[in-house]
Amino acid sequence: MPAESLPAFRVFLRLRTHPGAGPALERAWLLGADLIAAQPDNLGQWLARDTEDPDTYYVVSDWTDEARFRSYERSTLHAEHLARLRPHRTGGEMWTMSVVRSRPGP
């Protein structure tokens, strides 16, 4: 991947679900994923479930830059996505970071 196409800004979330609510959270996340992917500044997103704790999920999303992510974060679209996830969650944490290097696989 050429350096100029590196994602500039990454958001990492850890979500806790109510016991057994994982499948419902997955469905709710998927409903919003296509809408988020349609945002021109979203470079991709991933949902993963913890291998040791089925009530813990991770979301990673890449954005062109922090300003554009923050703009999305304040949008109605984001508020609607959070509202879909909220009934299935017990809490979560968010970290943000700048991607500085990447080495694609074979």
Phi, psi and omega in degrees: 000123179298149183303324183291345179259007177298139171298135183271335187218129181238139177244131182236122180242143168244124182244137172254134179254162169298148180309126178081359184272005182306309181301323178292321176297318179301315179296317180296318179298316182298325178301322181271341186299317180295322179294320179292317180299335179284350178289128185299338182264357177272126183261354179150162180206152184219141174242129180227147177255139179299138182284341181254341182226101184293353177261010177242130179235157176234138175238131175238130174224142180248141183227158181297324176195170184295319182300319181287325174297314181298325176297314176299318182301330179269001187277161174298322179302316178294317179300320179293320178296315178299320180297325178291325183278328189309316183297341185260351186259151170252346180165181179182170178224153180229138172234146175236152183202159174260130176281124184250337178213153177213142175226104181294152177285178182296000000 
